[in-house]
């Protein structure tokens, strides 16, 4: 349906066995369903003992926000972004972190 839209969560879409190629997977998602993306769900992740540990606060992991933002700036600059695992105490630092990345592109 043309009415169906998705909230794209790039960390959840990364295959556990291939997180080191995250840019490839994010780019592929944009190729496949960028027109269906209504919002982006932002969180971070790390790799511990070869296993993806998702759900970290933005900026506390290894997700390549610069790559994601370069695609967003080009393809969907006005899309809503929803931040996970932030608190009122971390809101300002997360916003600054993301703002600095966006402005560096």
N, C-alpha and C positions, 0 to 999 in steps of 0.2 A: 504494500500500500504506500502511496506517496505521503500518507499522513504519519507513517511510522518513523520515529526518530530514536536515536540512541544517546545514552550518556557513555562516552568513551572513557574507559579507565585503562590507560596504557600500561600501568604496572600489572594489573590483573591479566591483561592479554599477553604479557611476556611469558613464553614457555619456560618452565623451570629449568629445562636442560639447555637453554640457549639464551640466557639473560645477557651474556657478554656481547651479543649482537642486537642489543635493544634498538639501536637506530634503524636497522633493517626492518624490524617488526613494526615500529611506529610508522615508518614511511609506507610500508605495505598496507597498514590499516587505513592510512589516508588515501592511498590509491583505491582501496576497495569500497570504503563507505564514508568518505569525507562529507558527501552531500546529505547523509543521514545523521551526522553528528549534531546534536542539539546543545550539548554541554560536555565539558571535560572534567573528569574527576582526578584531582591532583593529590598524590601522596608519594612517598619515597620507599625505597627498598634497599636491602643489603643482601649479600651472599654470605651465609655462615655454614661452614662444613659442606660446601657444594650445594646448599639448598637456599632457594630464594626466601627471604624473610620480608614479606610485604607489610605495609601499614605503618611505616615510619613517618615521622613528621617531615614535611617538606624541608629539604636542606640537610637532613641527617643521614642521607644514604647516597646511593650512586646513580640515581636516575638522571638521565641527561635532559634536563629541562631546556637547555639551550637548543638542542635539536628539535624538541617538541615545539618550542616557541617559534623557531624559524619556520616550521610548517604552518603553525597557526597564523603567524603574521602574514604569510603569503596567501594562505587558502581561506582562513576563517578568523580574521582579526577581531571580530566583535562577539565571538562565542563566549558564553558564560563558563567560568571555571569555578569548580567547587573544591574547596580545600578540606582534606580529611586530616584528622589527628592534630588539629591545632586547638589551642586553648586561648582564653582571653589574654593570658600572660605571654603567649607566643605569637599572637596575631600581628603585632607590629614588626617583629623580626622576619616572619614569613613573608609578609607583604613587601618588605624592603628587599629581601632575597629575590623574590619573583620579579619585582619591579626592576631591579638592577639587571637581571638576566634579560628581560624583555627589552630594555633600553640599550643593551650591549649588541643587539642584533641589527 
